């Protein structure tokens, strides 16, 4: 799967499942500051990723993820 | 030092009748029922297929999906009712209410819908798929916390879970906070959204619910000989309580006064009232003493009147015990005949009814009261509202657990 496809799927999850405004979801967007995803929300996001891409994400892997682009990069490396 | 007087300066409600105060009042005084077949889920093999559901309310539309999906429906309703009440009281909902404002909310079963959803996911998909927001949605104090966050309420907060007396206790405890000078303003209310499959099924299991599935609007018939149980309903109602001097200093409109509060416990049985309603007698007596009033002063009683055989018989008996011959002269009604039973939201809703009855001089009826029960022989304002200039109203609320909460309101 190309990075762009992963991004589109991630965007779809954010917009459809989490109700986030589509225009805010860019590769540069910060999860906490820009998308208002708090610590509880991150758990939800991870669950949504795991379901969508049929993968498992460990807590340690999330340490370096603070933007949509970094999430996309992590997901791309796992699928 | 004499106690400070407590006034009501704002009202807000969303309930099976309507999503605002004025329209709710119109329907109440015209004897219109808010009970209908359940539409929010497939009632499948449930023995009860009707309830008082809130209609025409889309939480995603109201607060945005990103916010709405984090909250149980009971909290959506709480925020909606609180916003109305704060605006009605003349506050801006854009500014934080701050440290001089407290919040006391009542609920019977909190985010029970979220609980049911989380258990379903756990059963079907295991622990790793449980919604991480489940705890913050299902905890009974969720509405209290979410309302406080939304409107910046930084004073004391309490969540009261005395079942069907919860929001009567909430209004009472809020009154005490203001009387005692702890804060000048308290958001006092109640919420419930238990019109969910397991909850209705479970209440039906204890034979507490009416099973008149063919005639939902006529099912809730308090004090009628053929009553067969209460009707589940959902909603939230909020009153803004304020010290009289605070309200006057900002030229707020004053609906009326909260003057008495009595709280007692049956300590008898977890669901059944004591035969004769002795706990209720003590609660009404305490509320009147707190208000420095006597039985002769009471013009109207908004009864608990659930439409269960036991409640209505024992409440009648309790009123007769306390009021004696005067019991037959008091105008009584059960507005649950129209709203159904809002459980933890009932006391706040019925407090609103009392305040509006005093202000407007109208006593809403008990609808579906057609067949006389010799054990319920007081004046329950059957089927038609009565215009009457009244000064003192009492609201009764009794909950599973044996909790009794009684409030007294005064026009001036």
Interface residues (C-beta under 8 A of the other chain):
Chain A: X18 X19 X20 X21 X36 X40 X41 X43 X44 X47 X51
Chain B: X60 X64 X65 X66 X67 X68 X69 X70 X128 X129 X131 X132 X133 X136
